[in-house]
Amino acid sequence: MEEQWQVDRAYLRVLRQQHPDWSYRQLAEQVGRSQDWVKKWSKRLKTADPTDDSVLKGHSRRPKHPPPSITPAVVERILAIRDQPPTGLNRTPGPVAIKYYLQQQERQEPLGHYLPRSTSTIWRILDQHQRILRPPPREHEPTARAEPYEF
């Protein structure tokens, strides 16, 4: 698939050199791509050297910045909320409640660290620290099969 994309980009570059007066619509129809695709790659091809083939390769889809890590202080706060629920909460708090109380505590006593915005991150922390009870795997006992035509 990547090879076909590079071929289409090279073809667009050739068409732009041969027909500099063509509109984005004409180029898109000739290449078989959308006008938005032609606009994006025309912009990239204009800024690059005409003989540079590295511009034909796509940019990485990998995130540019890794997500911020959760500090041990924040993990301790999450576990404390789980272990000693706030007064008035008559149940064991789940990830949504923990997120709410974590934000409340941050307003009152700021830690200055990154707080998780996703409840799945809080769930993962609770699971890593054995605060989520998981049932043990069931042991299955094989049963003897009946003979054919016996009921």
N, C-alpha and C positions, 0 to 999 in steps of 0.2 A: 504494500500500500504506500509506504514511504517513497518507494522508487517512482510510482506513478505520480505522486505529488511533486516530486522533483522534476519529472519530465514536464508536467503542466507548468511549473514555474519557469523552466527553461524556455518553453514554447511561448509563454507570455513575454519573456525578455526579448526573444527574437521578434515577436510581433510588434512590440513597442519600438524596437529599433527600425524595423522596416516601415511601420505605419505610425509615425509619431502624432499624426493628426486624428487618429481614431479615438472615438469616445469609449468610456468604460463599458457601455452597453455593447458596442461592436466587438471589443476585445473579449468580453464575457461570452458572447455568442460563439465566437471563433474558438475559444479555449474550452468551452463547455462548462464553465464555472459561473458562480453568481457575481453580480456587480460588486458586492461588498468584498468578496475574495479578491477580485481584480484591483479594487482600490487599495486594499491592505498590502498586496504584494507589489503593486506598482510603486507605492511609497517606499517600500524596502528596497526595491530594485533601483530606484532613482538615487538613493543615498549611497549605494555600493558601487564599486568599480565594475565596469561592464565585463571584465574578464575574470572576475572573482566568482568561482563556483561555490564557495562556502556560503554565500548568501542564499543559495537555492535550498539549503537545508533549513528545516523548521527550527524554531526556538524550542527550548526544553519546556515540557509541560509540568515539570517538577516545581513545587512551591519554591519561591525565591528565598523565603525566610522560614526557618523551622518554627513550629509553634513554641511559645515560651514554656519553660518547664515549671512544674509545680514545686515550690520549695517545701522543705520539711516542716516549716512553721505552719504553712497553710494545711498540709496533710494532718498535722496535729490538731489544728482547729476543727477540721472536718470530722476527725475521729472523736474529738471531745463532744461535738454537737450530737453525734450518733450515740455515744456512750452515756452522756448526761443530757437528755433532752431539755430544752428550755422549759421554764415553768409555764403552765397553761397548755402545753402540748401533751395531751394524754395518750400518746402513742410513740412508737419508735419512728423517728423521722427518716423519711426516704430521701432520695437525691434532690427532689424538688424542694422539699422543706429545708434540707441542709443548705441548698443554694440560697434560699431566702434568708435564713438566719446567718449565713456566712456574710452576706452583703450587709445585714443589720450590724453585725459585730465590726465589720470593716469601717462603717460610719462612726461607730462609737470609739473603737480602739484600732486605728489604722496600723496595719502591718507594713504597708508599702510594697507588698509583693503582688504578683499577678494572681488573680483569683480565677478559677475555672468558670467559664461561661456556659459550659455544656453539662447537662445532668449525666451524660454518659461518662464524662471524665470523673465525676464524683462517684458514680457507680463502680468504675474501674478501681478507684482508690479503695473504696469499701471492700471490694472483692479481693484485692491484693492483701488487705490486712484482716482477712477472715471475719468481716462484719456481716457478710451475706451468707445465710445458711443455705447450703445446697444439700438436697437429699442424697444419701449414699446410693451408689449404683445398685440396681436390683440384681439379685442372683437368681437366674432362671434355672429351673430343674427340668431336664428333658423328660417327656412322657413317652411311654411305649406306644407305638403306632398299632392301630388295629389291623387285623388281617383283612385283605380285600373281601368285600361283600359280607362282612360281619358288622352287625349293628349293636 
